[in-house]
Amino acid sequence: MRKYFGWDFRTGLLIGCLIAITVTAAAITYERYDTKTLKRTVRRDAVHCGVNTGLPGFSAEDGKGNWSGFDVDFCRAIAAAIFDDPKKVKFVPLDSKERFTELGKRKVDVLARNSTWTMARETEYYLHFAGVSYYDGQGFMVPRARNVDSALALDNSKVCVQAETTTELNLADYFRANNMKYEAKKYGTVDDVFKAYEAGQCDVLTSDVSQLYAMRQRSAKPGDHVILADVISKEPLAPVVRQKDDDWLLLVKWTLFAMINAEELGIDSKNIGEALKSKKPDVMRLVGTEGAYGEELGLTKDWAARIVRHVGNYGEMYERNVGSGSKLGIPRGLNQLWTAGGILYAPPIR
């Protein structure tokens, strides 16, 4: 039997067949799990976006069907990139218990709902967090009348907390680590947590700091409540998509990165017209006058320019919804650009 590269002909043929079968199976598997979300979204002419049932500054409905907020604007940015129309979004309010399962069932295309990126959520629910859109952390709010200025002074407190969340787990960790006792008053929704706190059923409320600002604003007398300086956890909030849906993951991820890069380059909704005339290479790549980056996402050359024109850059989105231009007035802190003392940093478009 003639040998090739040390193998006889039959052995070589068998190995070749096995390789072919493996490659084919891999291709079939990829095709099976590629959910073609972008194509479905284009066919239905709208992005289905899962949002919080009601969190001022992030996602809230005014009773007339008009949604506003940081997460709402991010959904509109995706629609702007795809359709050149930020209004082509259907907002689907989801509570904390159903958000991940409903995304897995394809009730929504993307979840933009102040959800913390954790390892377990990716592995257990078969999801991908596309990139950190808001760096948050868990804190505490107390009545000003308690004269408490540190979380370490909360020993033997009754604490209102939302059940079955990372917030509940962080609370237990913090008190155990500091040898303090507490009584957890657990509720199913953020609204119920806040109502219980307002009714005096507990003397401390714990949640992400961003939520504490939002809930304090809902109080009849916001000045009567203090948000302590202590931050006891890392809460990287991020938009979420299904695993094995790589094209859609890329689109959602780069929508966020485009908004961050636009702010870093000084491109906003007011000067986007001038940016389209720029001869600076990094600006040209962002706005689509150089390269084919949009086409590689299945979009048009001006996909990022569409986002900025209709929704703005990251800083604009932040300030009008939760920052200095909003009722919440949350300092940017970690959510400031890396060039300005924060940790907000996006990969380059190139």
C-alpha positions in Angstrom: 0.0 0.0 0.0 1.4 3.4 -1.0 2.0 5.7 1.9 1.5 9.5 2.0 3.1 11.5 4.9 3.6 8.3 6.8 0.0 7.1 6.4 -1.4 4.5 4.1 -4.0 5.6 1.6 -7.0 4.1 3.5 -5.9 5.7 6.8 -5.4 9.1 5.1 -8.9 8.8 3.4 -10.5 8.0 6.7 -8.9 10.9 8.5 -9.9 13.2 5.6 -13.5 12.1 5.9 -13.5 12.6 9.6 -12.2 16.1 9.2 -14.8 16.9 6.5 -17.6 15.5 8.8 -16.4 17.6 11.7 -16.2 20.8 9.7 -19.6 20.2 8.2 -21.1 19.4 11.6 -19.6 22.6 13.0 -21.1 24.6 10.1 -24.5 23.0 10.7 -24.3 23.7 14.4 -23.4 27.3 13.8 -26.3 27.7 11.4 -28.7 26.0 13.8 -27.8 28.5 16.6 -27.5 31.6 14.5 -30.9 33.2 15.3 -30.7 35.9 12.6 -32.0 38.6 15.0 -31.0 41.4 12.7 -32.9 40.0 9.7 -36.0 39.4 11.9 -35.8 42.9 13.3 -35.6 44.4 9.8 -38.5 42.3 8.6 -40.7 43.5 11.5 -39.5 47.0 11.1 -38.8 47.5 14.8 -36.4 46.6 17.6 -38.1 44.8 20.5 -36.3 46.1 23.7 -36.8 44.8 27.2 -36.8 47.6 29.8 -37.5 48.2 33.5 -41.2 48.4 34.4 -40.5 51.9 35.8 -37.3 53.5 36.9 -37.0 57.2 36.5 -33.9 58.3 34.6 -33.5 54.8 33.1 -36.8 53.7 31.7 -40.2 55.2 32.6 -43.5 55.6 30.8 -45.5 58.8 31.1 -49.0 57.1 30.9 -49.4 58.1 27.3 -47.1 55.4 26.0 -44.1 57.7 25.8 -40.9 56.2 27.2 -37.8 58.0 28.4 -34.6 57.3 30.1 -31.0 56.2 29.7 -31.8 52.6 28.8 -34.6 53.8 26.5 -32.3 56.0 24.6 -29.8 53.2 24.2 -32.6 51.1 22.5 -33.3 54.1 20.3 -29.7 54.2 19.3 -29.9 50.6 18.1 -33.0 51.5 16.0 -31.2 54.6 14.7 -28.2 52.5 13.6 -30.5 50.0 11.8 -33.4 52.1 10.4 -32.1 55.7 10.6 -35.2 56.2 12.8 -35.0 56.1 16.6 -38.8 55.7 17.0 -38.7 52.2 15.5 -38.6 50.5 18.9 -41.2 48.5 20.8 -40.6 48.8 24.6 -41.4 45.7 26.6 -41.5 46.2 30.4 -40.0 43.3 32.2 -39.6 42.7 36.0 -36.4 41.3 37.5 -37.7 37.7 37.7 -38.7 37.4 34.1 -36.2 39.6 32.2 -33.6 36.9 31.4 -36.0 34.1 30.6 -38.1 36.3 28.3 -35.0 37.3 26.5 -34.1 33.6 26.1 -37.6 33.0 24.7 -37.1 35.8 22.1 -39.8 38.0 23.4 -37.3 40.8 23.1 -34.2 41.3 20.9 -32.1 43.0 23.6 -32.5 43.7 27.3 -31.6 47.2 28.3 -32.8 47.1 31.8 -30.2 48.1 34.5 -29.0 44.4 34.7 -25.7 43.6 36.5 -23.2 41.6 34.5 -22.2 38.5 36.4 -20.6 35.2 35.4 -23.6 33.1 36.6 -26.1 35.0 34.5 -24.1 34.4 31.3 -23.6 30.7 32.1 -27.0 29.8 33.5 -29.1 31.7 31.1 -26.9 31.3 28.0 -26.6 35.1 27.5 -24.0 37.7 26.6 -23.6 41.1 28.2 -22.6 43.3 25.3 -20.5 45.9 27.3 -20.8 48.0 30.4 -23.1 51.0 29.7 -23.2 52.2 33.3 -20.8 51.5 36.2 -22.9 51.3 39.3 -22.6 50.0 42.8 -24.9 49.0 45.7 -25.5 51.6 48.4 -27.9 52.6 51.2 -30.5 55.2 51.7 -31.7 56.2 55.2 -34.0 58.9 56.6 -32.0 62.1 57.4 -33.5 62.1 60.8 -31.5 59.0 61.8 -28.3 61.0 61.6 -26.3 58.1 60.1 -23.3 58.9 57.9 -21.8 55.5 57.4 -23.0 52.0 56.4 -21.0 50.6 59.3 -23.5 52.3 61.7 -26.4 50.2 60.3 -26.0 47.3 62.8 -29.4 45.8 63.9 -31.3 47.7 61.1 -34.3 46.5 59.2 -33.4 46.7 55.6 -35.8 46.9 52.6 -34.4 44.9 49.7 -35.7 43.4 46.4 -35.8 39.6 46.6 -34.0 37.2 44.3 -31.5 39.8 43.1 -27.7 40.3 43.4 -28.7 43.1 45.8 -30.0 40.7 48.3 -26.8 38.6 48.1 -24.5 41.6 48.4 -26.5 42.8 51.5 -25.9 39.5 53.2 -22.2 39.5 52.3 -21.6 43.0 53.6 -23.3 42.5 57.0 -21.6 39.1 57.5 -18.2 40.5 56.6 -18.6 43.4 59.1 -20.0 41.2 61.9 -23.3 43.2 61.9 -26.8 41.9 62.3 -29.8 43.0 60.2 -33.3 41.9 59.4 -34.0 41.7 55.6 -37.5 42.9 54.6 -37.9 41.3 51.1 -40.2 42.5 48.4 -40.8 41.3 44.8 -40.5 44.6 43.0 -38.7 47.9 43.3 -42.0 49.7 43.7 -42.9 47.5 46.7 -39.4 48.0 48.2 -39.8 51.8 48.0 -43.4 51.7 49.3 -42.3 49.6 52.3 -39.5 52.1 53.1 -41.8 55.1 52.8 -44.3 53.4 55.1 -41.7 52.9 57.8 -41.6 49.1 57.6 -37.8 49.3 57.5 -35.3 52.0 58.4 -32.8 51.4 55.5 -33.3 50.9 51.8 -30.6 49.2 49.8 -30.2 49.1 46.0 -27.9 50.2 43.2 -26.9 53.8 43.8 -28.6 54.9 40.6 -31.9 53.4 41.7 -31.5 55.1 45.1 -31.3 58.5 43.3 -34.4 57.6 41.3 -36.4 56.4 44.3 -35.4 59.4 46.4 -36.7 61.7 43.7 -40.1 59.9 43.9 -40.4 60.7 47.6 -42.7 63.5 48.7 -39.8 65.1 50.4 -36.5 64.1 48.7 -34.5 66.2 51.1 -35.6 64.1 54.0 -33.5 61.1 52.8 -29.7 60.6 52.6 -27.8 58.3 50.2 -24.7 57.2 52.1 -21.3 57.5 50.5 -20.5 53.8 51.1 -20.6 51.6 47.9 -20.5 47.9 48.8 -20.4 46.2 45.5 -19.5 46.3 41.8 -22.6 46.6 39.6 -21.6 46.8 36.0 -24.9 47.4 34.2 -25.0 46.2 30.6 -27.3 45.5 27.7 -27.9 41.8 27.2 -28.4 39.5 24.2 -28.7 35.8 23.6 -25.6 33.6 23.2 -24.8 32.2 19.7 -26.2 35.2 18.0 -22.9 36.8 17.1 -24.0 39.2 14.5 -26.5 40.8 16.8 -24.1 40.9 19.7 -21.6 42.8 17.5 -24.3 45.3 16.5 -25.4 46.0 20.1 -21.8 46.1 21.4 -20.6 48.5 18.8 -23.6 50.8 19.2 -22.5 51.4 22.7 -18.8 51.8 21.7 -19.7 54.2 18.9 -21.5 56.5 21.4 -18.5 56.4 23.8 -16.0 57.0 21.0 -18.1 59.9 19.7 -17.9 61.7 23.0 -14.2 61.1 23.2 -13.8 62.6 19.7 -15.9 65.6 20.6 -18.7 64.6 18.2 -22.2 65.3 19.3 -25.8 65.7 17.9 -25.1 69.4 17.3 -21.9 69.1 15.3 -22.4 65.8 13.5 -22.8 67.7 10.2 -19.4 69.2 10.5 -17.9 65.8 11.6 -19.1 64.3 8.3 -16.8 66.8 6.6 -13.8 66.1 8.8 -10.5 64.8 7.4 -9.3 63.4 10.7 -8.9 59.6 10.2 -10.5 58.5 13.5 -13.5 60.8 12.9 -13.8 59.6 9.3 -13.9 56.0 10.4 -16.6 56.7 13.0 -18.9 58.7 10.7 -18.4 56.4 7.8 -16.6 58.5 5.3 -13.7 56.1 5.4 -13.7 52.3 5.6 -16.6 49.8 5.4 -17.2 49.3 9.1 -20.9 49.7 8.9 -21.2 47.1 6.1 -19.3 44.6 8.2 -22.1 44.9 10.8 -24.8 44.5 8.2 -25.6 48.2 8.3 -24.8 51.3 6.2 -21.6 53.3 6.2 -23.2 56.1 8.3 -24.5 53.8 11.0 -22.7 55.6 13.8 -23.5 59.0 12.4 -27.2 58.0 12.5 -26.8 57.2 16.2 -25.2 60.5 17.1 -27.6 62.5 14.9 -30.7 61.1 16.4 -29.7 60.1 20.0 -26.4 61.8 20.7 -23.1 60.6 22.1 -22.8 58.8 25.5 -22.3 62.1 27.4 -25.5 63.6 25.9 -27.4 60.4 26.8 -26.1 60.4 30.3 -26.6 64.1 31.2 -30.1 64.5 29.9 -31.4 61.3 31.6 -29.5 60.9 34.9 -26.8 63.6 35.0 -26.7 67.4 35.4 -29.5 68.0 33.0 -32.0 65.7 34.8 -33.9 65.7 38.1 -31.6 63.0 39.4 -28.4 64.9 39.1 -26.1 61.9 39.5 -22.4 62.8 39.2 -20.7 60.9 36.4 -18.0 59.5 38.6 -16.8 56.2 37.2 -19.0 56.9 34.1 -16.8 59.7 33.1 -14.5 59.1 30.1 -11.1 57.6 30.9 -9.5 60.9 29.6 -11.5 62.8 32.3 -10.9 60.7 35.4 -13.4 58.0 34.9 -13.1 54.4 33.6 -15.4 54.7 30.5 -13.3 53.4 27.6 -14.3 51.9 24.2 -12.2 50.0 21.7 -11.4 52.0 18.6 -13.2 51.8 15.3 -10.4 50.9 12.9 
